Amino acid sequence: MSSKVVIVGAGAAGLMAAACLTKAGIAVSLIESNSAVGKKILISGGGRCNFTNTKASHHEFVSQNTHFSKSSLARYSASDFIDLVKKYNISFHEKKLGQLFCDKSAKDIVSILLNECDKSLLDLHLNTKVLALDSNLKVNTDKGDIEASHVIISSGGLSIPSIGASDIGLKIAKNFNMKLVETRPALVPLTLNESLLEYTRELSGVSVSCVVKSNGVKFSENVLFTHKGLSGPAILQISLHWNSGDEIEIDFLPELNLELMRREVSRRGAKKVENWLCQYLPERFVMLWWGVHELSERKGAEWSRGDWEKFESVFKRWRIIPSGTEGYRKAEVTRGGVHPDELSSKTLESKKMSNVYFVGEVVDVTGWLGGYNFQWAWSSAVAASDDIIAKLS
């Protein structure tokens, strides 16, 4: 078989590339190991797909080259994808912080991408595994070889293996002697050691609005206690910046200034601090935290400087070193991948293999939680497709 362009992986980036290329009149073979396309799109956002973020810029991405994503994101921005959604009259809403979700179903996004494809030019291979890519751009699959003039690797990362995550993109890059950035789970729950779990486990299911810090980065969202450790948006966000052995600091009362708290508690005199605190935090959390950390049972007006310092250390500056993460099984994305130095920032073409492109999650560009990674998928796919279209026109 022969085809002008072969795309490896029919996830977000692969579908976007197929749409761009076939609309331009270019024949495409789209190879997918699953029985259906867009599996990750379909399960994202609780089944409603957080398809982009209105605030998306290169500042919200982690990479060995923090400027690498700038060109692609400028070429095809969040507003461009929003226009595409509007073109198909798909209703959507902003949940918070620029995060856009479909009102009905993530299936709407998959439908848009498939409808954008010229089906007469699209050769879709489902349940087909790519095994290798040689220097002549022959794609070896478990169902035969496909020859190509150009290849786009959009095979994704290692997260959520239950929906067919694959390392084939990394293997292809390594085979061409391209540098890789070590991969690891990201946007993932953190685990705690047994000494901490002895009491935090009792709070499983409790969610608290917090500010979480690590390595000079902070996020202000909810933290969820789990039977294995900590989860929730703030933890998933900080996990992207956390390295094994690093400390994280949590402020459970980000809206309250400690000095103002002292004054308020002193003014109320006879009231115990833990009772007063329950207006700001879940009572279950306050009472367990109070007992475990053996905070003062005296009335607020009688608290010493030492009492307040201890209070601050557990409610305003709780510092811990997580034991690890819950791994790729629970990770939203994979951090690391093909090193940006190996690719053109404008076209995503490999500098070592002409006419081979790497887009989406397989590249060392990882965004925050909230639609950023889908936007990188759309933007990087467009950058690669535009270059191929220019070469073949």
C-alpha positions as CSV (number, residue, x, y, z in Angstrom):
1,M,0.0,0.0,0.0
2,S,1.1,3.6,-0.5
3,S,-0.2,6.9,0.8
4,K,1.1,10.4,0.7
5,V,0.9,11.0,4.5
6,V,0.7,8.4,7.2
7,I,-0.5,9.6,10.7
8,V,0.3,7.3,13.6
9,G,-2.4,7.6,16.2
10,A,-6.0,8.8,15.9
11,G,-6.3,10.8,19.1
12,A,-6.8,14.6,19.3
13,A,-3.7,15.6,17.4
14,G,-4.0,12.8,14.8
15,L,-7.6,13.6,14.0
16,M,-6.8,17.3,13.7
17,A,-3.9,16.6,11.3
18,A,-6.1,14.2,9.2
19,A,-8.8,16.9,9.0
20,C,-6.3,19.6,7.9
21,L,-4.6,17.4,5.3
22,T,-7.6,15.8,3.7
23,K,-9.3,19.2,3.4
24,A,-6.3,20.4,1.5
25,G,-6.7,17.5,-0.9
26,I,-4.0,15.3,0.5
27,A,-4.5,11.5,0.9
28,V,-4.0,10.3,4.4
29,S,-3.6,6.9,6.1
30,L,-4.7,7.2,9.7
31,I,-3.5,4.3,11.9
32,E,-5.1,3.6,15.3
33,S,-4.5,0.6,17.6
34,N,-7.9,0.9,19.2
35,S,-11.2,-0.1,17.8
36,A,-12.4,3.5,17.6
37,V,-10.8,6.9,17.3
38,G,-10.5,9.6,19.9
39,K,-10.7,7.4,23.0
40,K,-9.0,10.0,25.3
41,I,-11.2,12.8,24.0
42,L,-14.3,10.7,24.9
43,I,-13.4,10.1,28.5
44,S,-12.0,13.6,29.2
45,G,-13.8,16.2,31.3
46,G,-16.2,13.6,32.8
47,G,-17.4,12.8,29.3
48,R,-17.8,16.4,28.2
49,C,-14.3,17.2,27.0
50,N,-12.5,20.2,28.3
51,F,-11.5,21.0,24.7
52,T,-9.4,24.1,25.2
53,N,-8.7,27.0,27.6
54,T,-9.2,30.6,26.7
55,K,-6.1,31.6,28.5
56,A,-3.8,29.2,26.7
57,S,-0.3,30.5,26.1
58,H,3.2,29.0,26.3
59,H,3.4,30.2,30.0
60,E,1.1,27.3,31.1
61,F,3.3,24.5,29.7
62,V,6.3,22.7,31.2
63,S,9.1,21.8,28.8
64,Q,12.9,21.7,28.4
65,N,12.3,24.7,26.2
66,T,9.5,26.8,27.7
67,H,9.3,28.9,24.5
68,F,9.0,25.9,22.1
69,S,5.1,25.9,22.1
70,K,4.9,29.6,21.4
71,S,4.9,29.5,17.6
72,S,2.3,26.7,17.3
73,L,-0.1,28.2,19.9
74,A,0.1,31.6,18.0
75,R,-0.5,29.9,14.7
76,Y,-3.6,28.1,15.9
77,S,-5.0,29.6,19.1
78,A,-7.8,28.7,21.5
79,S,-10.1,31.1,19.6
80,D,-9.5,29.3,16.4
81,F,-10.7,26.0,17.9
82,I,-13.6,27.8,19.5
83,D,-14.6,29.1,16.1
84,L,-14.5,25.5,14.8
85,V,-16.8,24.4,17.6
86,K,-19.2,27.2,16.9
87,K,-19.2,26.3,13.2
88,Y,-20.9,23.1,14.1
89,N,-23.3,24.8,16.5
90,I,-22.0,22.8,19.5
91,S,-23.1,24.3,22.7
92,F,-20.4,24.8,25.4
93,H,-19.7,26.6,28.6
94,E,-16.9,27.9,30.7
95,K,-16.6,26.0,33.9
96,K,-13.9,28.2,35.6
97,L,-10.5,29.7,34.9
98,G,-11.0,29.7,31.1
99,Q,-11.9,26.0,30.9
100,L,-14.3,25.2,28.1
101,F,-16.5,22.1,28.1
102,C,-19.2,20.7,25.8
103,D,-22.7,21.1,27.2
104,K,-23.7,17.7,26.0
105,S,-21.0,15.2,25.2
106,A,-17.3,14.8,24.3
107,K,-18.6,12.8,21.3
108,D,-19.4,16.2,19.7
109,I,-15.7,17.0,19.5
110,V,-14.9,13.7,17.8
111,S,-17.7,14.2,15.4
112,I,-16.4,17.7,14.5
113,L,-13.0,16.3,13.7
114,L,-14.3,13.4,11.6
115,N,-16.7,15.7,9.8
116,E,-13.8,18.0,8.9
117,C,-12.1,15.2,7.2
118,D,-12.6,14.5,3.5
119,K,-13.6,10.9,3.7
120,S,-12.7,10.2,0.1
121,L,-9.1,10.9,1.0
122,L,-9.0,9.3,4.4
123,D,-7.9,5.6,4.8
124,L,-8.6,4.7,8.4
125,H,-6.9,1.7,9.9
126,L,-8.4,0.6,13.2
127,N,-7.2,-2.2,15.4
128,T,-3.8,-1.8,13.8
129,K,-0.5,-1.5,15.7
130,V,2.5,0.4,14.3
131,L,5.6,-1.6,14.9
132,A,8.3,0.6,13.4
133,L,9.2,3.3,10.9
134,D,12.3,3.0,8.7
135,S,14.5,5.6,7.1
136,N,12.6,5.3,3.8
137,L,9.4,6.3,5.6
138,K,7.9,2.8,5.3
139,V,5.5,2.3,8.3
140,N,5.6,-1.3,9.5
141,T,2.3,-2.4,11.1
142,D,1.0,-5.8,12.3
143,K,-1.2,-5.8,9.1
144,G,1.4,-4.9,6.6
145,D,3.6,-2.0,5.5
146,I,2.5,1.4,4.3
147,E,4.8,3.7,2.3
148,A,4.6,7.4,2.9
149,S,6.0,10.7,1.6
150,H,5.5,12.2,5.1
151,V,4.7,10.8,8.5
152,I,3.1,12.4,11.5
153,I,3.7,10.7,14.9
154,S,0.7,11.6,17.1
155,S,0.7,8.4,19.2
156,G,0.3,10.2,22.6
157,G,2.0,9.4,25.9
158,L,1.9,6.6,28.4
159,S,-1.0,7.8,30.6
160,I,-4.2,5.8,31.0
161,P,-2.9,2.4,29.6
162,S,-6.5,1.1,29.7
163,I,-7.4,3.0,26.6
164,G,-4.4,1.9,24.6
165,A,-1.5,4.1,25.6
166,S,1.6,3.3,23.6
167,D,5.3,4.1,23.6
168,I,5.7,3.6,19.8
169,G,6.3,7.3,19.2
170,L,9.2,7.3,21.7
171,K,10.6,4.1,20.2
172,I,10.6,5.6,16.7
173,A,12.3,8.8,17.9
174,K,14.9,6.7,19.8
175,N,15.5,4.6,16.7
176,F,16.4,7.8,14.8
177,N,18.8,8.8,17.6
178,M,16.6,11.7,18.7
179,K,17.0,12.9,22.3
180,L,14.2,12.1,24.7
181,V,13.3,13.7,28.0
182,E,12.6,11.2,30.7
183,T,8.9,10.4,30.9
184,R,6.8,10.3,34.0
185,P,3.1,10.5,35.1
186,A,1.8,14.1,35.3
187,L,-1.5,15.7,36.4
188,V,-1.7,12.8,38.8
189,P,-2.7,12.1,42.4
190,L,0.1,12.0,44.9
191,T,0.7,9.2,47.5
192,L,1.7,9.6,51.1
193,N,3.7,7.3,53.4
194,E,2.0,5.2,56.0
195,S,2.8,7.5,58.9
196,L,0.7,10.2,57.2
197,L,-1.9,7.9,55.9
198,E,-2.6,6.7,59.4
199,Y,-4.7,9.9,59.9
200,T,-5.2,11.4,56.4
201,R,-6.9,8.2,55.3
202,E,-9.8,9.0,57.7
203,L,-10.5,12.1,55.7
204,S,-10.9,10.2,52.4
205,G,-13.5,12.1,50.4
206,V,-13.1,15.4,52.1
207,S,-12.3,18.3,49.8
208,V,-10.7,21.6,51.0
209,S,-10.0,24.8,49.0
210,C,-6.3,25.4,49.4
211,V,-3.1,27.0,48.0
212,V,-0.5,24.3,47.2
213,K,3.1,25.2,46.6
214,S,6.2,23.4,45.3
215,N,9.4,24.4,43.5
216,G,8.3,28.1,43.4
217,V,5.0,27.4,41.7
218,K,1.6,27.6,43.4
219,F,-2.0,26.7,42.6
220,S,-5.2,27.8,44.3
221,E,-7.8,25.1,43.9
222,N,-9.3,22.2,45.9
223,V,-7.4,19.4,47.5
224,L,-9.1,16.0,47.9
225,F,-8.0,13.5,50.6
226,T,-8.0,9.9,49.3
227,H,-7.2,6.5,50.8
228,K,-3.8,6.6,49.1
229,G,-2.9,10.3,49.7
230,L,-4.0,13.5,48.0
231,S,-5.8,14.4,44.8
232,G,-8.1,17.1,43.5
233,P,-7.3,19.9,41.0
234,A,-4.6,21.7,43.1
235,I,-2.7,18.4,43.6
236,L,-3.0,17.4,40.0
237,Q,-1.6,20.8,38.9
238,I,1.3,20.8,41.4
239,S,2.3,17.2,40.4
240,L,3.4,18.6,37.0
241,H,6.0,20.7,38.8
242,W,6.8,18.2,41.6
243,N,9.9,15.9,41.5
244,S,10.4,12.8,43.6
245,G,11.7,13.8,47.0
246,D,10.4,17.4,46.8
247,E,8.4,19.0,49.5
248,I,5.0,20.5,49.0
249,E,3.4,23.1,51.2
250,I,-0.4,23.5,51.7
251,D,-2.3,26.5,53.0
252,F,-5.7,25.3,54.1
253,L,-6.8,28.8,54.9
254,P,-5.6,30.9,52.0
255,E,-8.2,33.6,52.5
256,L,-7.3,34.2,56.1
257,N,-4.4,36.3,57.3
258,L,-2.9,34.9,60.5
259,E,-2.7,38.3,62.3
260,L,-6.3,39.1,61.5
261,M,-7.3,35.6,62.8
262,R,-5.6,36.3,66.1
263,R,-7.5,39.6,66.5
264,E,-10.8,38.0,65.6
265,V,-10.3,35.0,67.9
266,S,-9.1,37.3,70.8
267,R,-12.1,39.6,70.3
268,R,-14.5,36.6,70.6
269,G,-12.6,35.6,73.8
270,A,-14.5,32.7,75.2
271,K,-14.9,30.8,71.9
272,K,-12.5,27.9,71.2
273,V,-10.4,28.4,68.0
274,E,-11.4,25.0,66.5
275,N,-15.1,25.9,66.8
276,W,-14.6,29.3,65.2
277,L,-12.6,27.6,62.4
278,C,-15.5,25.4,61.4
279,Q,-17.1,28.3,59.6
280,Y,-14.2,28.2,57.1
281,L,-13.3,24.5,56.9
282,P,-15.2,21.2,57.0
283,E,-15.8,20.3,60.6
284,R,-14.6,16.7,60.0
285,F,-11.3,18.0,58.8
286,V,-10.9,20.6,61.6
287,M,-11.6,18.2,64.4
288,L,-9.4,15.4,63.1
289,W,-6.5,17.8,62.3
290,W,-6.8,19.4,65.7
291,G,-6.6,16.1,67.6
292,V,-3.8,14.6,65.4
293,H,-1.6,17.6,65.8
294,E,-2.5,18.1,69.4
295,L,-3.3,21.8,69.1
296,S,-4.3,23.8,72.2
297,E,-7.7,23.2,73.8
298,R,-7.6,26.6,75.5
299,K,-9.8,29.4,74.6
300,G,-8.5,31.6,71.8
301,A,-7.8,34.6,74.0
302,E,-5.5,32.4,76.2
303,W,-3.3,31.2,73.3
304,S,0.4,31.7,73.5
305,R,2.8,32.6,70.7
306,G,3.8,29.0,70.6
307,D,0.2,27.9,70.2
308,W,-0.2,30.2,67.2
309,E,3.1,29.0,65.6
310,K,2.0,25.4,65.9
311,F,-1.4,26.3,64.4
312,E,0.3,28.0,61.5
313,S,2.5,25.0,60.8
314,V,-0.4,22.7,60.3
315,F,-3.1,24.9,58.9
316,K,-1.2,27.6,57.0
317,R,2.1,25.8,56.2
318,W,1.5,22.1,56.3
319,R,4.7,20.7,54.7
320,I,5.1,17.1,53.5
321,I,7.1,15.1,51.1
322,P,4.8,12.8,49.1
323,S,6.0,9.2,48.7
324,G,5.2,9.2,45.0
325,T,2.3,9.3,42.5
326,E,-0.5,6.9,41.6
327,G,1.3,6.3,38.3
328,Y,0.3,6.3,34.6
329,R,-3.0,4.5,35.4
330,K,-4.4,7.6,37.1
331,A,-2.3,10.3,35.2
332,E,-4.1,12.7,32.9
333,V,-0.9,13.1,30.8
334,T,2.7,12.1,30.4
335,R,5.4,14.6,31.1
336,G,8.6,14.4,29.0
337,G,8.9,12.8,25.5
338,V,10.7,13.9,22.4
339,H,13.1,16.7,23.3
340,P,12.2,20.1,21.7
341,D,15.8,20.5,20.5
342,E,15.1,17.6,18.0
343,L,12.2,19.4,16.4
344,S,11.5,22.6,14.5
345,S,9.4,24.8,16.8
346,K,7.6,26.2,13.8
347,T,6.7,22.9,12.0
348,L,7.3,20.1,14.5
349,E,9.5,18.4,11.8
350,S,12.3,16.2,13.0
351,K,15.7,17.8,12.5
352,K,17.2,14.3,12.0
353,M,14.5,12.8,9.7
354,S,13.1,15.0,7.0
355,N,9.4,14.7,6.5
356,V,8.8,13.1,9.9
357,Y,6.8,15.1,12.4
358,F,6.0,14.6,16.1
359,V,2.9,16.3,17.6
360,G,0.8,16.3,20.7
361,E,1.6,14.5,23.9
362,V,4.6,12.5,22.5
363,V,6.5,15.8,22.5
364,D,8.1,17.2,25.7
365,V,5.4,19.9,26.0
366,T,3.0,19.3,28.9
367,G,0.2,21.8,29.9
368,W,-1.6,22.5,33.1
369,L,-4.9,20.9,33.9
370,G,-7.9,22.6,32.2
371,G,-7.8,22.2,28.5
372,Y,-4.3,23.2,27.8
373,N,-3.1,19.8,26.5
374,F,-5.9,19.6,24.0
375,Q,-5.0,23.0,22.7
376,W,-1.4,21.8,22.3
377,A,-2.7,18.8,20.4
378,W,-4.8,21.1,18.0
379,S,-2.0,23.7,17.6
380,S,0.9,21.3,17.0
381,A,-1.1,19.2,14.5
382,V,-2.0,22.3,12.5
383,A,1.7,23.4,12.5
384,A,2.8,20.1,11.1
385,S,0.0,19.8,8.6
386,D,0.5,23.3,7.3
387,D,4.1,22.5,6.6
388,I,3.2,19.3,4.7
389,I,0.6,21.1,2.7
390,A,3.1,23.8,1.7
391,K,5.6,21.1,0.6
392,L,3.0,19.2,-1.4
393,S,1.3,22.1,-3.0
